[in-house]
Amino acid sequence: MEIMKSSNVKKEKRIRRHARIRAKISGTADLPRLSVFKSNKHISVQLIDDQNGQTLASAHSRDVKGKTMMEKAGEVGQLIAEKAKAKKITEVAFDRGGFIYTGNIKTLADGARKGGLHF
């Protein structure tokens, strides 16, 4: 029997949750997938057209300076909403990336909604 480190167990669980989400959500040019990734230091988001395999727009917390992670997440959400509006995208399919919808992920989603995206 192989013993797995607890950090690997958490990662494996997130990957399984993400696989379940991705089985149901796919992005198109009209309704792109808003994909979120979060690490301990940063949060990033992409608008993805899965049919053509293209990233339409992206935003990262590196673009926002000197704030707490929660504030950065909200501003990253607003930043991606601005970039989406520039490409005339208002509707997206939200892909939380297997992360639980609370804290930074929820703040990012609220920021994107505040910026004008609908999901």
N, C-alpha and C positions, 0 to 999 in steps of 0.2 A: 504494500500500500504506500502510495506516494503522499507525502505531506506537503501541502502548498502553503506559502506564506500568506498572511492575511491580506496584504496589499494586492497580491495576485488574485485572491478570491473576489475582492471588491471589483477589480478590473474586469474579471471574467463575468461577473454578474451584470455590470454595466454593458458589456459587449453583447450579452444575451438579450438584455432589454432593448438595446439599440437595434438588434436584428429583428425583433418582433415589431418594432416601430417601422423599420424600413420595409418590412413585408407589406405594410398597409399604405405607406406614403411614398409617392414618387413625384418629382418635379417635372413640369413642362415649361415651354416658353411663356405660355399664358399664366400658369400658376406654378411659379418656381418653388422649390423646397428651401426653407430658411433653416439651414443646418447650424447647430450650435456646438462648440467644443469649449470645455472649461478645464483649465489646469489649476494648480495651486496658486500660481502667480497671475495668470492671464485668462481672458475669455475672448473667443473669436467667433465670428458668424459669417456665413456665406449664403448667397442666393444661387441655387444650383438648378440648371436645366438638365435633368437626368436623361431625357430622350436624346439630346445631342451631346451629352457629356461635357457641358460647359459651365464654368463659374461665371455668373453674370455680374456679381458685385460681391465685395467682401469688406469687413471692418474688423479691427483688432483693438484690444485695450491698450496696445502700445501707442496708438494714435491719440489717446487721452492721457494727459499728464497729471501727476500729483494729487490723486484722490484715493478714497477707499475703494475696495473692490466692488462694493454695491453701487457706488456712484459711477464708477467706470462702466459697469454692466448697463446701467440705464442710458448712459451717453453713447455706448456702442450700439444699443438698440435704436436710438434716435439717428445715429450716423448711417446705419444701414437703411433706415427708412428714407433718409434724404437721398442716398444713392439710388434706391429703388424708384423713388419719385422721378429722379432725373431720367430713368430709363422707362418711365411711364408704367411702372408696376405698382399696383395697389393691393392685390390679393396674393397671399402666399400660403403654403402649407408648412406649418411649424413642426420642425424635427428637433426635439430636445436632446438628441444624441444619447439617449439612455440615462441621462441625468434626471434626478427627481425634480419635478416642477415646484421648486421652492427656492427662496434665497436669491442668488445671483441670476439663475435661469428665469425666474418669475420677473425680476427687475428688468432684465433685458427684454423680455416679451412686452412688459408694460411700456418700456421706452419706445419700442418699435410701434406699438399701437398709438402712443402719444404722437409719434412722428408721422402717422397716417397710414400705416400698414394694417390690413385686416386679415385675420385668420381664425 
